[in-house]
Amino acid sequence: MKKRLKWWLISLGVVIILVAGGLVGASLYFYNMTVASGKKSFVATDTRLKKSDPMYTQKKWYRDVAKQHWTEKAAGADLKLIADYIPAAQASKKTVVLVHGFGSNKEAMGGYVAMFHDLGYNTLIPDTRGQGQSQGKVISYGHYESKDYLKWVDQVIAKQGQDAQVVLFGVSMGGATTMMTSGLKTPSQLKAYIEDCGYTNADAEIAYQAKEMYNLPYWPLVPLTSLTTKLKAGFYFKDANATAAVKKNHKPMLFIHGGADKFVPTKMVYDVYRADAGPKELLVVPGAKHAAALSHNPKLYEKTVKTYLAKYIK
């Protein structure tokens, strides 16, 4: 009896070790998929110009226009960040800082840059840490990036003077980063925010994608991957929380989302919109997929942005 019990306990121990090892391996795999910088197979990163693209003219303009190159040091890290700066056609103290999405880079922002340039704004387009030409090995879903973008805003003010007027604009993870920045202590020259298709928090978005892409439940993989992220990168998924940030925001925010967004589900925009404590507006573009509201209905998008900014930027 004792011998049988001994072998049963050994067998159980082996099973537990194998299961635990498998979960650790899976969490490391998903850490590399979700947090470690590098090309992501599930994110379209092809920035080559295609004449079939409704934003072809704007993106071609962005590719060809003369740019200044700015650099910045990441917040709390010895990382060099890279950005393009395009002055307005007429001298202006009005500047939009643009934040691109997950697994992307500044070259993907051409349509938005052209829109703001047409509205008379200077535009600063950084590569977020760990992406594009900027250094870094971690994508933190806005947790660290929001502090970096505050440094970019400070650099704009330092170069343009105390009468500078700055707008922060972001798409997808850039939208969430914009919202997270709004929860920080910001300079008075940062006048307004525009977020397009950002998520409520990284934990909810990653859980949603685990279900959509792999049909995996929340437990145990998402919490284990979050723990792995804390150990390797210094943050939990729940730390990247746009909803909590906008509750602290008292500056104007325009929320934009596609009505047919299946990547960051449209329902998330209603959660962050309700949570925001400042002056706010909401545009849901019917039929628009993820990060496609501008190309889906450019007239509506541009008119909404122009009208919104005219209220706060003089």
N, C-alpha and C positions, 0 to 999 in steps of 0.2 A: 504493500500500500504506500509506504513512504517513498519507495523507489519510483512508483508510478506518478506520485504527486510531484516528485523532484523533476521528472522528465516533462510533466505537464507545465510546470512553472518555467522550465528552460525553454520549452516551445513557445509559451506565451511571451516570454522575454524577447525571443528572436522575432516574433511577429511584431511586437511593439517597436523594436529597433528598426525593422524593415519599413514599417509604416511611417515612423518618425523621420527616418532617413529620406523616404520618398517625399514627405511633405516639405522637408528642408530643401531638398533638391528642386521641388516644384516652386517653392517660394523664391529661390535664387534665380530660377528661370524667369519667373514673372517680374522679379526685380530688374533683370536685364531688359525685359520687354517694356517696362513701364517707367523706370527711373533712370537707368544708365543711359547716358547720351549715345547717339549713334543712329544710323538709319533704321527706321521702323517700317516693317513690311506692310503694316495696316494703315499707313499714312501716305497719302499721295504727295510726293516731293518734287515732281517734275515741273520745273519752272520754265521750260522751253516755250517759246511763243508759238501759238497756234492760231491761224486766221479764223478758225471756227469759234474761238473764245470770244464771248460778247465783250470782254474787257481787253481785247487785243490792242486796240489803239492806245489805250491808257498804259498798258503794260509795256508796249514798245517805247512809248515816251519815257517811261521810268528807266528802262534799260539804257536808253541813249542819252538821257539828260546829264549834264555835267554835275558832279557831286563833290562835296567836300567830305573828308574822312575824319571822323572824330574817334577818340578812344576814351575809355573810362575804366577805373578799377572797380571790380565787383565789391559789393558790400560784405564785409567780414571775411573776405577770401582774397588770396593773391592770384587773381585771375584778370586777364586783360580782355576787355569787351570792345567790340568794334561797331561803328555805326556810320551810316551815310547821312549827310545833311544837304538839303536842297533849299536854297533861299527862295523866298517868294519872288514873283516877277517884279513887284514893286517893293521897295524897302518897307519892312514891317516888323513890329515887335510881337506879332501874333504867331505862335508856334504850336504845331501838333506833334507830340511824341507818339509814335506808332509801335504797338506791341504785337508781334506775330504769334502764331499758334504752335502747338506741340509738334516736335519733329520737323519744324519748318525753318524759314530764314527770312531775312529782310527782302530778298528778291521776290517773295510771294506776295508782297504788299503793294505792288505797283498800281492796281486799280484804286486803292484807297488813297495812296499818295497823290495820284493825279487829281482825284476829287478835291482833296484839301488844297492842293496847289491852285486849282481853278477858283477856289474860294478865297484866295489871297493869303494863304498861310505859308510860313516856313514849315518845313517838315524834317523831323529827325527820325531815322529808321534804324534802330539798333538790331544786331543779332543778339538774341537772349543768351545768357550763359549756357555753355554746353551745346550750343547749336550754331550753325553757320560758321562764321569766322571767329566767333568769340570762344574763349577758352572755358574749360569746365568739363566735368565727367558726370554731372548729375542734373537731371531735370526735376525741379521740386514743385511743379504745378502752381507756381505763383508765390510759394512760401518765401523763398530766398529772392526770387526775381523781382518781387514788388519793391524790395529795398534797393535793388539795382536801378530800377526805373526812377525811383525818387532821386538817385544820384544823377541820372541823366537830366531830370528836370532841373536840379540845382545847377548843372553845368550850363543849361540854356540860360538860366537867370544870370549866372556869373558873366556870360558873354554878351547878353543883350541888355542887361541893366535891371534895376529894380522896377521899372515900368513894363517889364515883359509880361505877357499874358500867355499862359500855357494850358493846353488841353491834352489830356491823356486818352488815347484811343487804342482799344485792343480787340482782337478777334480770337475766338475759341479759348485756348489756354491764355492767350493775350487778353481776352475779355475778363477772365477770372483774375488774372494778374492786375488788371486795371482796378477791378473791384477791391482786391486785397490792398492795393496802394491807397485807396480811399479811406481805409481804416487806420492808416498811419498818421503821424503828425506831419502835415504838409505845409509848404510855404504858401503865403497868400497869393502869390503869382500863379499858382496852379488853380485855375478858375473853374474847370468843369471836366467831366468824364463822359466818355462814350464807350459802352461795352457791347460787343456783338457776339452772341452765342456762347457766353461763358457759363461754366457749370457752378453749382451751388458749393460743392467742396470736392476735393480729390477723392476722398473715400467713396462718396456716392457715385461719382463718375466711373471710377475703376470697378466698383461692384457692378454697375450697369453694363460696362463693357465685358466683364468676365461672363456675365449671363448671356449677352447678345452674341459674343464672338465664340465662346467656348461652352456655353450652357452650363456654367459652373455656379454653384450657390455661393453666397457671401462667406459662409463658414466652411472650412477653416482657412482657405487659401488667402483671401484678402487680408484678414487680420495678421496672418503669418508673414505675408509679403510686406505689410506695413511695419511689422516689428523688424524684419530684415532691413527695411529702409531706414528705420531709426538707428539701427546698429551701424549701418554702412554709410548713411548720408546725413544722419542727425535730425530727421524729422519723421513724424507719423503722417499718414495720409490725411488724417483729420485736422492736422495743423494748417493745411492749405485750404482755408475756409473762407470763401467769398461771402457767404450769408452772414457770418459773424462780423466780417469787416464792414459791410455796408450798414450795419446797425449803428456803427460809430461815425458814419459819413454824414456831413451836413452841407456838402457842396452839391451842385446840380449833377445829375446822372441821367443819361439817356440809355435806356435798355433796348437792344434790338435782338430779334431772334427770328429764325425761319420757322414758318408754321408747319413745315414737313421735315424738321430736323430729327433724324433718327440716331445721330451720333452723340450729340448732347441734347437729350430730349427736351422738346419745347416747354414741357411743364416746369422745367427748372427756372425759366426766366420769370415765371409768376412768383416763385418762392423768393428769389432775390429782390424782385421789384417790391413785393410787400414788405420785405425786411428793411429796405433802405430808409434811412431817417432824414434824408435831405430832399430838396426839390427834385422831382423825378418825372420822366416821361417814358412811355413804352410804345414800341413799334414791333408788331409781329407781322412779318411779310407772308401772306398766304401762299402756300405752295413752294416756298423756298427751302432748300435742303441746307445741310450744315455749311456754315461759312459761305453761303451763296446768296444771301439776301440782296447784296449790291448788284450782282450780275443778273439776278432774277427779275428785279424791278428797280433799275437804276434811277428812274425819275422820282419814284416815291422815296427811295433811300436818300438821294441827294437833297431833295426838297425838305425832308424831315430834318436832316443834319443841319442844313443851312438855316432853317427857321429856328431850330434849337440853339445853335451857337450865337445867332444874332441877339438873343436875349441876355447873354452873359459875357460876350466878348465884344468890346467896342473899339 
